[in-house]
Amino acid sequence: MTESVRQTGDASPEQRMPEWDGDHVQEPVGPDADGELLGVDPSELGDEDLIREMQSLHRTRLDTLRHAADSALANHLRRTAELETEYLARHPGREVDPSRLRGA
């Protein structure tokens, strides 16, 4: 099915973004090349702020994926990875809803 939608050799957004390297980000939080701040370090956010930031990113995900410039998509991917990594570090034993599990 993927082949019918995407031509062989086309890269995914993650593969096209130089800032993205699979499951982690290569660039730390801080100023970008133009000196703009790329976001507050997730470790400095309180739990409520961390959740609010993740909700905002997830709310805008599809629109960013479909319509944003490559640089905006790269920033979105980077920021999502930073925030979700911080969340998982804080909640390694997070509650898993049994109804969300697949049968063996």
C-alpha positions as CSV (number, residue, x, y, z in Angstrom):
1,M,0.0,0.0,0.0
2,T,2.8,2.4,0.8
3,E,4.3,2.0,-2.7
4,S,1.1,3.0,-4.3
5,V,1.0,6.2,-2.3
6,R,4.7,7.1,-2.3
7,Q,7.2,6.5,-5.0
8,T,10.2,4.3,-4.1
9,G,13.1,6.4,-2.9
10,D,11.0,9.2,-1.4
11,A,12.2,10.1,2.1
12,S,9.9,10.4,5.1
13,P,9.8,13.8,6.8
14,E,12.2,12.5,9.5
15,Q,14.7,11.4,6.9
16,R,14.5,14.8,5.1
17,M,15.1,16.8,8.2
18,P,18.8,17.3,9.0
19,E,18.0,18.0,12.7
20,W,16.2,14.7,13.1
21,D,18.0,11.4,13.7
22,G,15.5,8.7,14.3
23,D,14.5,8.5,18.0
24,H,16.4,11.5,19.3
25,V,17.3,15.0,18.4
26,Q,20.8,16.1,17.4
27,E,20.5,19.7,18.4
28,P,19.9,20.8,22.0
29,V,17.3,23.4,23.0
30,G,18.7,26.9,22.6
31,P,19.0,29.6,19.9
32,D,18.8,28.6,16.3
33,A,21.0,29.9,13.5
34,D,19.2,33.3,13.6
35,G,19.6,33.6,17.4
36,E,15.9,32.8,18.0
37,L,15.1,30.7,21.1
38,L,13.7,27.3,20.1
39,G,11.8,26.7,23.3
40,V,12.2,26.4,27.0
41,D,14.3,23.4,28.1
42,P,11.6,20.7,28.9
43,S,13.4,19.9,32.2
44,E,12.6,23.4,33.4
45,L,8.9,23.0,32.8
46,G,6.5,22.0,35.5
47,D,4.3,19.0,34.9
48,E,1.3,21.1,33.9
49,D,3.3,23.2,31.5
50,L,4.9,20.1,30.0
51,I,1.5,18.5,29.3
52,R,0.1,21.8,27.9
53,E,3.1,22.0,25.5
54,M,2.6,18.4,24.3
55,Q,-1.1,19.0,23.8
56,S,-0.4,22.0,21.7
57,L,2.1,20.2,19.5
58,H,-0.3,17.2,19.1
59,R,-3.2,19.6,18.2
60,T,-1.1,21.1,15.4
61,R,0.6,17.9,14.2
62,L,-1.4,17.1,11.1
63,D,-1.5,20.7,9.8
64,T,2.2,21.0,10.3
65,L,2.9,17.7,8.6
66,R,0.7,18.6,5.6
67,H,1.3,22.2,5.1
68,A,4.3,23.7,6.9
69,A,7.7,24.4,5.4
70,D,10.4,21.8,6.0
71,S,12.1,24.0,8.6
72,A,8.9,24.3,10.6
73,L,8.3,20.5,10.3
74,A,11.8,19.9,11.5
75,N,11.3,22.2,14.5
76,H,8.0,20.5,15.3
77,L,9.6,17.0,15.2
78,R,12.5,18.2,17.3
79,R,10.3,19.9,19.9
80,T,7.9,16.9,20.1
81,A,10.8,14.5,20.7
82,E,12.2,16.8,23.4
83,L,9.0,17.1,25.3
84,E,8.0,13.5,25.0
85,T,11.4,12.3,26.1
86,E,11.2,14.5,29.2
87,Y,7.7,13.2,29.9
88,L,8.8,9.6,29.7
89,A,11.8,10.3,31.9
90,R,9.5,11.7,34.6
91,H,6.9,8.9,34.2
92,P,8.8,5.7,33.4
93,G,6.1,3.6,35.1
94,R,3.2,5.5,33.5
95,E,-0.2,3.9,33.8
96,V,-1.1,1.8,30.7
97,D,-4.8,1.4,29.9
98,P,-5.4,-2.4,29.5
99,S,-8.0,-1.6,26.9
100,R,-5.3,-0.1,24.7
101,L,-3.2,-3.4,24.7
102,R,-3.4,-5.8,21.8
103,G,-3.9,-9.5,22.4
104,A,-0.9,-11.7,22.3
